[in-house]
Amino acid sequence: MKQHTIIFGLILLLTIGCEQKMSDTGDSKVVPEPQYTLSADQTHSSWSSTIEPLIRVESGSVIEVNTEEASDKQLNPESTVEDIKNLSFDPIHPLTGPVFVEGAEPGDILKVKLHKIELGSWGWTGIIPGFGFLSDEFDEPWIKTFEFDENSNTAAFSDEINIPLEPFPGVMGVAPATDSMLSTVPPRANGGNMDDPHMTEGTTVYFPVQVEGALFSIGDAHAAQGLGEVCGTAIEAPTRIIYEVEVIKDDRKIQEPQYETDDYYAVTGFGKTIDEAAKKATRYMIDYLEEEHGMDRNDAYALCSLAGDLKIAEVVDVPHMLVTMHISKEVLGTQKQYNFE
């Protein structure tokens, strides 16, 4: 009996030690304390290098931002189809920022880690006449609103249908190298309206820096969205987001945003057609495998065919669509392993 007690004690100590090691290595998902805070009224609704930054931060800083839902308060939990009829696209999308990151220069990469995404108290989805993948078939306004609390993990679409809540920022990016005021509606090389539901809490996103300071902004959060966002809206909702920025100066260059989780690496490609976007995403993944994993280009192309997953992120943000390619880190032999030593 005494021997059994000793063995049990050793197992317990080993378990506690493993859990402590996991926590020490960051696997407990501890959210770092924000050093800066921006409110939901500190926003802009265009992309331009001329928009003045709200704050200047060092590389490695943690920022807390509050974001408004896509309509910028034109809609509320009591809104009706009349409000959809009168919806103006001028304030869409309100983006919290920009944030100037010290040391970021054109050609660098801005690494953005999404540490925490908390939903506000409500959200909406709608059909907006003239907007959406089947806009020629669905030309009548329609709206549905949802209410959330801190314990909500699904949205009640109907008495029978509940949608899992997986919030993510629909729009985020760095400033493009232009003085023009560009629309936030389409995705571009700077990021923008990517509407990719995989870019959720815990994801690290990489942006190609185009102007000094990067000038990063984020917003248009979605409580839930399917790949494609075919009707033109997700569950549009206000959020609180905590993210971390880091400037990467490397020989490797990226042309459009890329991202990763513990389980996979992904690239994005925008285009005016699905074909164009898918071809770009495939080339970017081949580039990644060649540059980061030392693969022969033919081998990389074949691996994309055998283990790369093309996904349509969105098809509604004219004139561009976004396609991504994911590849498993388990396949690449780089999946994160816990260190129990």
C-alpha positions as CSV (number, residue, x, y, z in Angstrom):
1,M,0.0,0.0,0.0
2,K,2.8,2.4,0.9
3,Q,4.5,1.6,-2.5
4,H,1.2,2.4,-4.3
5,T,0.9,5.7,-2.4
6,I,4.4,6.7,-3.5
7,I,3.7,5.8,-7.1
8,F,0.5,7.8,-7.0
9,G,2.3,10.8,-5.6
10,L,5.0,10.7,-8.3
11,I,2.3,10.6,-11.0
12,L,0.5,13.5,-9.4
13,L,3.8,15.5,-9.2
14,L,4.6,14.7,-12.8
15,T,1.1,15.8,-13.9
16,I,1.4,19.1,-12.0
17,G,4.8,19.6,-13.5
18,C,3.6,19.0,-17.0
19,E,0.7,21.4,-16.5
20,Q,3.1,24.0,-15.1
21,K,5.4,23.5,-18.1
22,M,2.5,24.0,-20.5
23,S,1.6,27.2,-18.7
24,D,5.2,28.4,-18.7
25,T,5.4,27.8,-22.5
26,G,2.3,29.8,-23.2
27,D,-0.1,26.9,-23.9
28,S,-2.6,28.0,-21.2
29,K,-3.7,30.8,-23.4
30,V,-2.8,33.5,-20.9
31,V,-3.9,36.9,-22.3
32,P,-1.2,39.5,-21.8
33,E,-2.1,42.8,-20.1
34,P,-2.8,45.6,-22.7
35,Q,-0.5,48.5,-22.6
36,Y,-2.7,50.7,-24.8
37,T,-6.5,51.1,-25.2
38,L,-8.5,52.5,-28.1
39,S,-12.3,53.1,-28.0
40,A,-15.0,52.2,-30.5
41,D,-15.3,55.9,-31.5
42,Q,-11.6,56.2,-32.5
43,T,-12.2,54.9,-36.1
44,H,-11.9,55.6,-39.8
45,S,-13.6,54.1,-42.7
46,S,-11.1,54.3,-45.6
47,W,-7.6,52.9,-46.3
48,S,-4.9,55.6,-46.9
49,S,-1.4,56.4,-45.9
50,T,-2.6,59.9,-45.0
51,I,-4.8,58.9,-42.1
52,E,-3.0,60.0,-38.9
53,P,-2.2,57.4,-36.4
54,L,-4.0,57.5,-33.0
55,I,-1.0,56.1,-31.1
56,R,2.6,55.1,-31.6
57,V,3.7,51.8,-30.0
58,E,6.9,49.8,-29.8
59,S,7.2,46.4,-31.5
60,G,6.0,43.8,-29.1
61,S,3.2,46.1,-27.7
62,V,-0.2,44.7,-26.6
63,I,-3.2,46.8,-27.6
64,E,-6.8,46.6,-26.5
65,V,-9.4,47.9,-29.0
66,N,-13.1,48.2,-29.0
67,T,-14.8,47.9,-32.4
68,E,-18.2,49.0,-33.6
69,E,-20.4,46.7,-35.7
70,A,-20.2,47.2,-39.5
71,S,-23.0,49.8,-39.9
72,D,-21.3,52.1,-37.4
73,K,-24.5,52.4,-35.2
74,Q,-26.9,52.9,-38.1
75,L,-28.5,49.6,-36.9
76,N,-29.4,48.5,-33.4
77,P,-31.2,45.5,-31.8
78,E,-34.6,47.0,-32.7
79,S,-33.8,47.7,-36.3
80,T,-36.3,46.8,-39.1
81,V,-36.2,46.3,-42.8
82,E,-36.8,50.1,-43.1
83,D,-33.4,50.6,-41.5
84,I,-31.8,48.3,-44.0
85,K,-33.4,50.2,-46.9
86,N,-31.9,53.4,-45.6
87,L,-28.5,52.0,-44.8
88,S,-25.6,54.2,-46.0
89,F,-22.3,52.5,-47.1
90,D,-20.4,55.8,-46.3
91,P,-19.4,54.9,-42.7
92,I,-18.8,51.2,-43.6
93,H,-16.6,49.8,-42.1
94,P,-15.6,51.7,-38.9
95,L,-12.0,50.5,-38.2
96,T,-10.3,51.2,-34.9
97,G,-6.9,52.7,-35.5
98,P,-4.5,53.4,-37.1
99,V,-1.7,52.2,-34.8
100,F,1.9,53.3,-35.8
101,V,4.4,50.6,-34.9
102,E,7.9,52.0,-34.4
103,G,10.5,50.5,-36.6
104,A,8.1,49.1,-39.3
105,E,9.3,50.0,-42.8
106,P,8.1,49.0,-46.3
107,G,9.2,45.5,-47.0
108,D,9.0,44.4,-43.4
109,I,6.3,42.0,-42.1
110,L,3.9,43.1,-39.3
111,K,3.0,40.1,-37.1
112,V,-0.4,40.5,-35.3
113,K,-1.3,37.9,-32.7
114,L,-5.1,37.9,-31.9
115,H,-5.0,37.1,-28.1
116,K,-8.6,37.8,-27.2
117,I,-11.9,38.5,-29.0
118,E,-15.0,39.2,-26.8
119,L,-18.4,39.8,-28.2
120,G,-20.6,42.7,-27.3
121,S,-24.3,42.3,-26.4
122,W,-25.9,42.0,-29.8
123,G,-25.4,41.4,-33.5
124,W,-27.3,41.5,-36.8
125,T,-27.3,39.9,-40.2
126,G,-29.2,41.2,-43.2
127,I,-29.8,41.1,-47.0
128,I,-29.0,44.4,-48.5
129,P,-30.5,45.1,-52.0
130,G,-27.8,45.2,-54.6
131,F,-25.3,43.5,-52.4
132,G,-24.4,39.8,-52.0
133,F,-23.5,36.8,-54.2
134,L,-27.0,36.3,-55.5
135,S,-28.0,40.0,-55.4
136,D,-29.9,39.6,-58.7
137,E,-32.2,37.0,-57.1
138,F,-32.6,38.5,-53.6
139,D,-33.6,42.1,-54.1
140,E,-35.8,42.7,-51.0
141,P,-34.3,44.0,-47.7
142,W,-34.2,41.6,-44.7
143,I,-32.8,41.7,-41.2
144,K,-32.4,39.4,-38.2
145,T,-30.9,40.6,-34.9
146,F,-29.4,38.5,-32.0
147,E,-28.7,39.2,-28.4
148,F,-25.7,37.8,-26.5
149,D,-24.4,37.7,-22.9
150,E,-21.1,36.7,-21.4
151,N,-22.2,33.0,-21.4
152,S,-23.5,32.9,-25.0
153,N,-21.7,30.3,-27.2
154,T,-24.4,30.0,-29.9
155,A,-26.8,32.4,-31.8
156,A,-30.4,31.3,-32.0
157,F,-31.2,31.6,-35.7
158,S,-34.6,29.9,-35.2
159,D,-36.2,27.6,-32.6
160,E,-34.5,24.6,-34.2
161,I,-31.2,26.2,-35.5
162,N,-28.4,27.4,-33.3
163,I,-25.1,28.7,-34.8
164,P,-21.8,28.4,-32.9
165,L,-20.2,31.7,-32.1
166,E,-16.6,32.0,-33.3
167,P,-15.9,35.8,-33.4
168,F,-13.2,37.2,-35.6
169,P,-12.3,40.6,-37.2
170,G,-13.7,40.8,-40.7
171,V,-11.4,43.7,-41.6
172,M,-7.8,44.2,-40.5
173,G,-4.8,45.5,-42.3
174,V,-2.0,47.9,-42.7
175,A,-2.2,51.2,-44.7
176,P,-1.6,50.9,-48.5
177,A,1.1,53.1,-50.1
178,T,-1.4,55.6,-51.5
179,D,-2.7,59.1,-50.7
180,S,-6.1,58.1,-52.1
181,M,-8.9,57.2,-49.8
182,L,-9.7,53.6,-50.7
183,S,-12.9,51.8,-49.9
184,T,-12.8,49.3,-47.1
185,V,-15.1,46.9,-48.9
186,P,-12.7,44.7,-51.0
187,P,-9.7,42.8,-49.7
188,R,-6.3,43.9,-51.1
189,A,-2.6,43.2,-50.6
190,N,-2.7,45.2,-47.4
191,G,-5.3,42.9,-45.9
192,G,-8.6,44.7,-45.6
193,N,-12.0,43.1,-45.8
194,M,-10.8,39.5,-45.9
195,D,-13.8,38.1,-44.0
196,D,-12.0,34.9,-43.2
197,P,-13.6,33.0,-40.3
198,H,-10.4,31.2,-39.6
199,M,-8.7,34.4,-38.4
200,T,-10.1,34.0,-34.9
201,E,-8.8,34.1,-31.4
202,G,-5.3,32.6,-31.1
203,T,-4.4,33.1,-34.8
204,T,-1.3,35.0,-35.8
205,V,-1.6,37.0,-39.0
206,Y,1.3,38.4,-41.1
207,F,0.9,41.6,-43.1
208,P,3.3,43.0,-45.7
209,V,4.2,46.5,-44.5
210,Q,3.7,49.1,-47.2
211,V,4.3,52.4,-45.3
212,E,6.4,53.6,-42.4
213,G,4.9,52.6,-39.1
214,A,2.6,50.0,-40.8
215,L,-0.5,51.9,-39.6
216,F,-2.5,48.9,-38.5
217,S,-6.3,49.1,-38.1
218,I,-9.0,46.5,-37.2
219,G,-12.8,46.2,-37.1
220,D,-15.9,44.8,-38.8
221,A,-16.0,41.9,-36.3
222,H,-18.3,39.0,-36.9
223,A,-19.8,36.7,-34.3
224,A,-20.2,33.9,-36.8
225,Q,-19.8,33.5,-40.5
226,G,-19.7,30.7,-43.1
227,L,-16.9,30.5,-45.7
228,G,-18.0,32.7,-48.6
229,E,-20.3,35.0,-46.6
230,V,-22.7,34.6,-49.6
231,C,-25.5,36.9,-48.6
232,G,-23.0,39.7,-48.0
233,T,-23.2,39.9,-44.2
234,A,-22.1,37.7,-41.2
235,I,-23.5,38.2,-37.7
236,E,-22.1,41.8,-37.5
237,A,-21.3,42.6,-33.9
238,P,-19.3,45.0,-31.7
239,T,-16.3,43.5,-29.9
240,R,-13.4,44.0,-27.6
241,I,-10.1,42.7,-29.1
242,I,-6.7,42.3,-27.5
243,Y,-3.8,41.9,-30.0
244,E,-0.1,42.1,-30.1
245,V,2.1,43.6,-32.8
246,E,5.6,42.7,-33.7
247,V,7.9,43.9,-36.6
248,I,9.7,41.2,-38.5
249,K,12.7,42.1,-40.5
250,D,13.5,39.1,-42.6
251,D,14.9,38.2,-46.0
252,R,11.6,36.6,-46.8
253,K,8.9,38.9,-48.3
254,I,5.2,38.3,-48.6
255,Q,2.9,39.9,-51.1
256,E,-0.4,39.4,-49.3
257,P,-1.4,38.4,-45.7
258,Q,-0.6,35.0,-44.4
259,Y,-1.6,33.4,-41.1
260,E,-1.1,30.4,-38.8
261,T,-2.4,28.5,-35.8
262,D,-0.8,25.7,-33.9
263,D,-2.3,23.3,-36.4
264,Y,-1.7,24.8,-39.9
265,Y,-0.1,27.5,-42.0
266,A,-2.2,29.5,-44.4
267,V,-1.8,32.0,-47.3
268,T,-4.4,34.3,-48.8
269,G,-4.9,35.5,-52.4
270,F,-7.4,38.1,-53.7
271,G,-8.6,38.4,-57.2
272,K,-11.5,39.5,-59.4
273,T,-12.4,35.8,-60.0
274,I,-12.2,32.7,-57.9
275,D,-9.7,31.3,-60.4
276,E,-7.4,34.3,-60.1
277,A,-7.5,34.2,-56.3
278,A,-7.0,30.5,-56.1
279,K,-4.0,30.5,-58.4
280,K,-2.4,33.3,-56.4
281,A,-3.0,31.4,-53.1
282,T,-1.5,28.3,-54.6
283,R,1.6,30.1,-55.8
284,Y,2.0,31.8,-52.4
285,M,1.9,28.4,-50.7
286,I,4.5,27.1,-53.1
287,D,6.7,30.1,-52.3
288,Y,6.3,29.5,-48.6
289,L,7.2,25.8,-48.9
290,E,10.2,26.6,-51.0
291,E,11.5,29.5,-48.9
292,E,10.7,28.3,-45.4
293,H,10.9,24.5,-45.8
294,G,13.6,24.3,-48.4
295,M,11.5,22.3,-50.8
296,D,12.1,21.9,-54.5
297,R,9.4,23.9,-56.4
298,N,8.1,20.8,-58.1
299,D,7.8,19.0,-54.8
300,A,6.1,22.0,-53.3
301,Y,3.6,22.1,-56.1
302,A,2.8,18.4,-55.7
303,L,2.5,18.7,-51.9
304,C,-0.1,21.5,-52.4
305,S,-2.1,19.1,-54.5
306,L,-1.8,16.3,-52.0
307,A,-2.1,18.1,-48.7
308,G,-3.1,21.8,-49.4
309,D,-6.7,22.8,-48.8
310,L,-8.1,25.7,-50.9
311,K,-10.9,27.5,-49.2
312,I,-13.2,30.3,-50.4
313,A,-13.1,32.9,-47.7
314,E,-15.5,35.4,-49.3
315,V,-17.2,36.0,-52.7
316,V,-19.1,39.3,-52.1
317,D,-16.7,42.1,-51.5
318,V,-16.5,43.4,-55.1
319,P,-14.4,43.8,-57.1
320,H,-12.3,41.2,-55.2
321,M,-12.8,37.7,-53.8
322,L,-10.5,36.0,-51.4
323,V,-9.3,32.4,-51.5
324,T,-6.9,30.8,-49.0
325,M,-4.8,27.7,-48.9
326,H,-4.1,25.8,-45.6
327,I,-1.5,23.1,-45.0
328,S,-1.3,21.0,-41.9
329,K,1.7,21.5,-39.6
330,E,1.4,17.8,-38.8
331,V,2.1,17.1,-42.5
332,L,5.0,19.5,-42.5
333,G,6.4,18.1,-39.3
334,T,6.2,21.4,-37.5
335,Q,3.1,20.9,-35.3
336,K,3.6,22.4,-31.9
337,Q,4.6,19.8,-29.3
338,Y,4.4,20.2,-25.6
339,N,7.8,20.0,-23.8
340,F,7.5,18.0,-20.7
341,E,11.2,18.0,-19.8
